[in-house]
Amino acid sequence: MLANCILNDDCDQFGNTGDLNGDGVYNVLDIVALVNIILEG
């Protein structure tokens, strides 16, 4: 869902929870952070 939000530029549904790196925007860096969280377990 986060990837679709970023690709479609429609992230209203996430509020601030999708901004994983805290830079104020939703972008590929948030997806990378999410993948890292998943891989680290």
C-alpha positions in Angstrom: 0.0 0.0 0.0 2.9 2.4 0.8 4.4 1.7 -2.7 1.1 2.4 -4.4 0.7 5.6 -2.3 4.1 6.9 -3.5 3.7 5.8 -7.1 0.2 7.3 -7.4 1.0 10.4 -5.2 -2.0 9.7 -3.1 -0.9 9.3 0.5 -3.7 10.9 2.4 -4.8 7.6 3.9 -1.5 7.1 5.8 -1.3 10.4 7.7 2.3 10.5 9.1 2.7 6.8 9.5 3.9 6.2 6.0 6.7 8.7 6.3 9.1 6.2 7.8 12.3 8.3 7.6 10.6 11.4 8.9 11.6 13.8 6.2 8.1 15.1 5.6 7.5 13.5 2.2 6.6 10.1 0.9 9.2 8.7 -1.5 11.3 5.7 -2.4 13.3 6.2 0.8 10.3 5.3 2.8 9.9 2.1 0.8 13.6 1.3 1.4 13.2 1.9 5.1 10.1 -0.4 5.2 12.0 -3.1 3.3 14.8 -2.9 5.8 12.4 -3.2 8.7 10.9 -6.3 7.2 14.2 -7.9 6.4 15.6 -7.2 9.8 12.7 -9.0 11.3 
